[in-house]
Amino acid sequence: MFHVLDDFRVKMRLKVYVHIAFEKVIKIQNKITDAHRNSKDRFEILQAAFIKKHISMQLEVPKKKKAREQLALVKAISDEIRDAVITRYLRYCKDQFGFNFLSYRRKINESNLSYSETLGLRLRIGMRKGHHFKYRTAAGVLVLEAEKLGQPIESLIPCLDPDFPAKQKTRQVLAKRYDDKQGIAQLEAQSNDDIDYGPSDDFYSSTLAANFPVYYQFFPSDAILTKLITKCTQIVAISELWGGFDTKQEYAHHSGYRPKQLLCKELRGMSKEKFAAAFPDTDADRFYPAPKELKK
């Protein structure tokens, strides 16, 4: 009798463990699906905003010759260039968010907060995360109102800024992926009148929680959107937007970009024949013979 009960308990315990494991897998799948859907929605929102601004700029009637020439360039923007600029801009927003997030995490670790301050910090950040911005309405319609998409982006990196001085466009500058003056650096640069640092000018949990990046900033201000459209008129080759990146060939029908070292790692040790068989739609002659840095 007791053996039967023990076997029953073991089976029930296993069922509970399996159920918990399945719940975790489903949560991970849902997170991946939501991330993919949000990425697609951001692109479509920016595309709609870009088209709306592009049309309004084409309706202008400039009087000066230089302005008329610029308007002609704006009208000639192709869909390919537009989508390439939007893709690069979204990558910049992703890199900027990652930098801001890590800079705050580093500051929190360096602040030596007490247990109660750390608990309060987590609670405040959790409450802010609960009020995240949605990209679609309940009916599934894209949200295009700027005020419903969070704080707008107010700056650009050199490779996306049409007003960046040509004399300063070095390879190192154009490879810059984010603005390192944002995040904690931006908060520390503000005056004590704007932020209450406390009696010893230390960061308290309330200050960190109020400024911690909890949502993905991506929607540009009107001035930044105008700059992006202007940038489209200056592009000769799409590759100039991706300084410091190598083009990532089609993997499972997905095109994007990745850092040089990742691409080199994949190609290292792979023969030309294997590469051609793995990626039939890619020109293997572009990568073989392998560059000297790959043979080291």
Secondary structure, DSSP 8 states (H G I E B T S, - for coil): -HHHHHHHHHHHHHHHHHHHHHHHHHHHHHHHHHHHHHHHHHHHHHHHHHHHHHHHHHT----SHHHHHHHHHHHT--HHHHHHHHHHHHHHHHHHHHHHHHHHHHHHHHTT--HHHHHHHHHHHHHHHTT---SB-TTS-B---GGGS-S-B----TTT-TTS-GGG--HHHHT--S-TTSTHHHHHHS-TTTS--TTTT---HHHHHHHS--S----B-HHHHHHHHHHHTT-S-GGGG-TTEEEEEEETTEEEEEEHHHHHHHHTT--HHHHHHH-TTS-GGGT-S--HHHH-
